[in-house]
Amino acid sequence: APSCADIDECATNNGGCGSTNVYTCQNQNGAAPTCTPIGPCATNNGGCGDPTYFRCTNQGGSPSCADIDKCATNNGGCGDATHWACTNNSGAAPTCTDIDECTTNNGGCGDPTRWTCTNNAGAAPTCTDIDECSTSNGGCGDPTRWTCSNNSGAAPSCGDLDECATRNGGCGNPAFFSCANQTGAAPVCAQTGVINDWTAVAVGGYHACALKATGELWCWGAGDNGQVGAGSYTQRVTFAVRVGSDSNWTQVSAGAYHSCGLKGAGELWCWGQNAYGQLGIGNKQGKNAPNRVGSASDWTAVSASGQFTCGIKGSGELWCWGRNLYGQLGQSDGMNDDTTAPVRVGSASDYDEIVGGTGHTCARTASNTLWCWGDNTYGQLGIGSYSETDTPTQVGSATDWQLLSAGALHTCGLKSGGQLWCWGNNSEAGLGDGTHDWRTSPLRIGSDMDWTQVSGGGFHTCGVQGSGSLRCWGLNNVGQLGDGTTVRRTTPTAIGSATDWSSVRAGYQHTCALKGAGELWCWGTNGSGQLGDGSTTDHSTPTQLR
């Protein structure tokens, strides 16, 4: 059998106790040796202080004190030395500081022009790809001509931008202009259709329609109710689109959410919303393309209004249909029932002109008398009171009315000699008399005697004077007056300096007008594309329909 003998650990390196001047080593049979301080360091660490921070060394019977570098062992307890720096403090605990790895070699993330390094306290940094395209278009060049595609950790890719793919490259309506893309340069536009042969325009709630000299009908703007008439329910139609293929349209009228027009020898067609029977086709089913109203071919005028419609036949008979909440259909029966087909208004056969607002109707007879009926909450009937009536009621005794226009809640008209008169709601100064007072009877606006056109919109009004100048007034919160501001105007205000305006139509919050040899211009709100410029950007000055 082998012989076993205890190993004296103290015989080597003082048993690991340290300096023999500081510690004695006592061997323990079969166990770790015991270390005992000797000399002056044996008591109270020789007066050196906390033995975790100071080391006492016996020097010829006297203690020698030295600070212990805590960072030399286990990084001073600070943690991973690749993430934390340990700073020794004499006689105190060490200070641990997070190492910002990103300051050296971009934290190992790679090329700093391609990657960003984000330091994380006590942990590895986060590396993120830099989107070079976000700055100076990634060096690709003019962002209106070039596209920049970021590539992770590599140079971006540059591609030619096809400007023609958006708004036809700014060339205008693709029905009238072609757009040819040019690499790194502006597209080339070429006119392919006629844009200055417009003869009439109608403006509704959020859409508009216009006729060309060729008899073509075009519409644009909100189409969610089919009111554009192009055979769909597209929410926004930002460029004018042709309605059908007929070239014999003679009149068009735009209501809040529906449209009507005359064509041929006097056929009446309507389309759009039909919740109240305002299309006159015998039911309440909406239509996204023109539907003929009855079989009569002697219609001479039509007015699509809030949610009802009225028209005049060749003999001067007046007919209305649709919503009748306020008696605006003029049935004089006190029932105010809606109707889905035309019903005759009274027995008179001398009506020449018909207009309608949100809930009221006015008409001019061949003898130039004025009659109104329906909602009168704001005095818009002009009969000197706020009383509602479902019977056509004469407005004053004047026999020289020449032209009428009904806004949403107000009414205006021209008398012989070019006088302008307005009445009804004036909360937003839509009457143009310099106040905000409602008027229950016609009030003359200014002293000018050369007005040739007037059109009432939602809460604004516009008119054309004999000189060809255009003036607007009332609410202007989205630029519907066209004077380059959004400031409300309480009196007629000149719109630019042009003197070749021929007609104007005001909608709910936008306006369109004809000028020159047949140019069509629009302005105001454009959220539904009702300005027809291919965008949904509002304009506070006239913008030509192209």
PEPE-V818966 format. One record per backbone hydrogen bond with DSSP energy under -0.5 kcal/mol. CO is the residue of the C=O (numbers start at 1). NH is the residue of the N-H. E is the energy in kcal/mol with one decimal. If there is no record, write none. Layout:
# PEPE-V818966
CO_NH_E, CO_NH_E
This chain:
# PEPE-V818966
7_9_-1.2, 8_11_-1.5, 9_12_-1.6, 9_15_-0.9, 11_13_-0.5, 12_15_-2.2, 13_16_-2.2, 13_18_-0.6, 14_17_-2.0, 19_22_-1.6, 19_23_-2.8, 22_38_-2.8, 24_36_-2.4, 25_27_-0.6, 26_34_-2.7, 28_31_-2.7, 31_28_-0.6, 34_26_-2.8, 36_24_-3.3, 38_41_-1.0, 39_42_-1.6, 40_43_-0.8, 43_46_-2.0, 44_47_-2.6, 44_49_-0.6, 45_48_-2.1, 50_53_-2.1, 50_54_-2.5, 53_68_-3.3, 55_66_-2.4, 57_59_-0.5, 57_64_-2.2, 58_60_-0.6, 59_62_-1.7, 62_59_-3.7, 64_57_-2.8, 66_55_-3.5, 68_70_-1.3, 69_72_-1.5, 70_73_-1.3, 70_76_-0.8, 73_76_-2.2, 74_77_-2.3, 74_79_-0.6, 75_78_-1.9, 80_83_-1.8, 80_84_-2.3, 83_99_-3.5, 85_87_-0.5, 85_97_-2.8, 86_88_-0.5, 87_95_-2.9, 89_92_-2.2, 92_89_-0.6, 95_87_-2.8, 97_85_-3.6, 98_100_-0.5, 99_101_-1.4, 100_103_-1.6, 101_104_-1.5, 101_107_-0.9, 103_105_-0.5, 104_107_-1.9, 105_108_-2.2, 105_110_-0.6, 106_109_-2.0, 111_114_-2.1, 111_115_-2.4, 114_130_-3.5, 116_118_-0.5, 116_128_-2.5, 117_119_-0.6, 118_126_-3.0, 120_123_-2.3, 123_120_-0.6, 126_118_-2.8, 128_116_-3.2, 130_132_-1.4, 131_134_-1.8, 132_135_-1.4, 132_138_-1.0, 135_138_-2.2, 136_139_-2.2, 136_141_-0.6, 137_140_-2.0, 142_145_-2.2, 142_146_-2.4, 145_161_-3.4, 145_184_-0.5, 147_159_-2.5, 148_150_-0.5, 149_157_-3.0, 151_154_-2.3, 154_151_-0.6, 157_149_-3.0, 159_147_-4.0, 160_162_-0.5, 161_163_-1.4, 162_165_-1.7, 163_166_-1.6, 163_169_-1.1, 166_169_-2.2, 167_170_-1.9, 167_172_-0.7, 168_171_-1.9, 173_176_-2.6, 173_177_-2.2, 176_192_-3.6, 176_193_-2.0, 178_190_-2.0, 179_181_-0.5, 180_188_-2.7, 182_185_-2.0, 185_182_-0.6, 187_189_-0.6, 188_180_-2.4, 190_178_-3.1, 197_213_-2.2, 200_211_-2.3, 202_209_-2.6, 204_508_-1.4, 205_509_-0.6, 206_222_-2.5, 207_204_-2.9, 208_220_-2.3, 209_202_-3.3, 210_218_-2.6, 211_199_-2.8, 211_200_-1.1, 212_215_-2.2, 215_249_-2.1, 216_212_-2.1, 217_243_-3.3, 218_210_-2.9, 219_241_-2.9, 220_208_-2.3, 221_237_-1.9, 223_226_-1.8, 226_229_-1.4, 234_223_-0.6, 235_223_-1.3, 235_224_-0.6, 236_238_-0.6, 237_221_-3.2, 238_534_-2.7, 241_219_-2.5, 242_244_-0.9, 248_264_-2.5, 251_262_-1.4, 253_260_-2.5, 255_205_-1.7, 256_206_-0.6, 257_273_-2.4, 258_255_-3.5, 259_271_-2.5, 260_253_-3.0, 261_269_-2.6, 262_250_-3.1, 262_251_-1.6, 263_266_-1.7, 263_267_-2.4, 266_299_-2.0, 267_263_-1.9, 268_293_-3.3, 269_261_-2.8, 270_291_-2.4, 271_259_-2.9, 272_287_-1.9, 274_277_-1.4, 277_280_-1.8, 284_286_-0.6, 287_272_-2.7, 288_231_-3.0, 288_232_-0.5, 291_270_-2.6, 292_294_-0.8, 296_268_-0.5, 298_314_-2.6, 301_312_-2.3, 303_305_-0.6, 303_310_-1.9, 305_256_-1.9, 306_256_-0.7, 306_257_-0.6, 307_323_-2.2, 308_305_-2.8, 309_321_-2.4, 310_303_-2.9, 311_319_-2.8, 312_300_-3.4, 312_301_-1.5, 313_316_-2.7, 316_351_-2.1, 317_313_-2.3, 318_345_-3.3, 319_311_-3.0, 320_343_-2.5, 321_309_-2.7, 322_339_-1.7, 324_327_-1.4, 327_330_-2.0, 339_322_-2.5, 340_282_-2.8, 343_320_-2.5, 344_346_-0.8, 348_318_-0.5, 350_366_-3.1, 353_364_-2.2, 355_362_-2.5, 357_306_-2.3, 359_375_-2.9, 360_357_-2.9, 361_373_-2.3, 362_355_-2.6, 363_371_-2.5, 364_352_-3.2, 364_353_-1.9, 365_368_-2.1, 368_401_-2.0, 369_365_-2.1, 370_395_-3.1, 371_363_-3.0, 372_393_-2.4, 373_361_-2.8, 374_389_-1.3, 376_379_-1.3, 379_382_-1.5, 382_442_-0.5, 389_374_-3.5, 390_332_-1.9, 393_372_-2.6, 394_396_-0.8, 400_416_-1.9, 403_414_-2.7, 405_407_-0.5, 405_412_-2.9, 408_358_-1.9, 408_359_-0.5, 409_425_-2.2, 410_407_-2.9, 411_423_-2.4, 412_405_-2.3, 413_421_-2.6, 414_402_-3.6, 414_403_-1.3, 415_418_-1.6, 415_419_-0.8, 418_451_-2.0, 419_415_-2.1, 420_445_-3.2, 421_413_-2.8, 422_443_-2.2, 423_411_-2.7, 424_439_-1.8, 426_429_-1.8, 429_432_-0.9, 432_492_-0.5, 439_424_-2.4, 440_384_-3.1, 443_422_-2.3, 444_446_-0.7, 450_466_-2.4, 453_464_-1.4, 455_462_-2.3, 457_408_-2.4, 458_409_-0.6, 459_475_-2.2, 460_457_-3.6, 461_473_-2.4, 462_455_-2.7, 463_471_-2.7, 464_452_-3.1, 464_453_-1.7, 465_468_-2.7, 468_501_-2.4, 469_465_-2.2, 470_495_-2.8, 471_463_-2.9, 472_493_-2.1, 473_461_-2.6, 474_489_-1.9, 476_479_-1.4, 479_482_-1.0, 482_542_-0.5, 489_474_-3.2, 490_434_-2.4, 493_472_-2.1, 494_496_-0.8, 500_516_-2.1, 503_514_-2.1, 505_512_-2.5, 507_458_-2.0, 508_459_-0.6, 509_525_-2.2, 510_507_-3.5, 511_523_-2.3, 512_505_-3.1, 513_521_-2.7, 514_502_-2.7, 514_503_-1.2, 515_518_-1.7, 515_519_-2.5, 518_198_-2.0, 519_515_-2.1, 520_545_-3.5, 521_513_-2.7, 522_543_-2.5, 523_511_-2.6, 524_539_-2.1, 526_529_-1.8, 528_237_-0.8, 529_532_-1.8, 539_524_-3.2, 540_484_-3.0, 543_522_-2.5, 544_546_-0.6
